[in-house]
Amino acid sequence: MIARLLSDWIVGVISGMGYPGVFLLMAGESACLPIPSEVVLPFAGYISFRGEFNQVAVILVATFGQVAGALVAYYVGAFGGRPLVVRYGKYVLMDTAHLDAADRWFDRWGSRAIFATRLVPIVRTFIAFPAGVARMEVRKFLLYTFLGSLPWTAVLTYTGYALGPHWDRILKFFEKLDIVVALVILAGIAYLVRRAWRSSRRGAARA
């Protein structure tokens, strides 16, 4: 029921709030909250198919939501920096090794790294924080975040629009994802427990 409950909640937010709901959900995802745009935007596209939303408006609202959320994550990284990662990064599966890799990525590709990663699932939601730590120029960060988010939101929204007549089948598909979601959650918990256990052992060894 996990996947279905998540999809029902997202549907409720969009149905109840309209465009502001789409904006807030997309901002939340881009600020590293576990809100899948792969569910939000197809449903918004389906609403467009029903004539209750304008498809172009959905794409623009979602894209600006992505930019807004990314900006929040950027400033968290800019002002919190590496000390924030050292202290709290383990709770979001991020450590200084990730920042070192991000620094190398920025050194090699510069601001274009933001555009490229916004088109990659999962990675796209975490790139803003390292960009803030690296103190990437804000104007370039916003521009490339917008340009990278636009095709992502457009494709997912259009997918929901195109699949509009078959939406009931899509909901049944989410029900089949429950076991997969449960396994992923369990694997994540096991990873965090193992990581905390290894850290405590290292700490005890140093003492």
BELHUPE-V361869 format. One record per backbone hydrogen bond with DSSP energy under -1.0 kcal/mol. CO is the residue of the C=O (numbers start at 1). NH is the residue of the N-H. Records with the same first field share a line. If there is no record, write none. Layout:
BEGIN
CO->NH + NH
END
This chain:
BEGIN
1->5
2->6
3->7
4->8
5->9
6->10
7->11
8->12
9->13
10->14
11->15
12->16
13->17
14->18
18->22
19->23
20->24
21->25
22->26
23->27
24->28
25->29
26->30
27->31
28->33
29->32
33->35
36->39 + 40
37->41
39->43
40->44
41->45
42->46
43->47
44->48
45->49
46->50
47->52
48->51
54->58
55->59
56->60
57->61
58->62
59->63
60->64
61->65
62->66
63->67
64->68
65->69
66->70
67->71
68->72
69->73
70->74
71->75
72->76
73->77
74->78
75->79
76->80
77->81
80->84
81->85
82->86
83->87
84->88
85->89
88->91
89->92 + 94
95->99
96->100
97->101
98->102
99->103
100->104
101->105
102->106
103->107
104->108
105->109
106->110
109->112
110->113
111->114
112->116
113->117
114->118
116->119
117->120
120->124
121->123
122->125
123->126
127->131
128->132
129->133
130->134
131->136
132->135
137->141
138->142
139->143
140->144
141->145
142->146
143->147
144->148
145->149
146->150
149->153
150->154
151->155
152->156
153->157
154->158
155->159
156->160
157->161
158->162
159->163
161->164
163->166
164->167
166->170
167->171
168->172
169->173
170->174
171->175
172->176
175->178
177->181
178->182
179->183
180->184
181->185
182->186
183->187
184->188
185->189
186->190
187->191
188->192
189->193
190->194
191->195
192->196
193->197
194->198
195->199
196->200
197->201
198->202
199->203
200->204
201->205
202->206
203->207
END
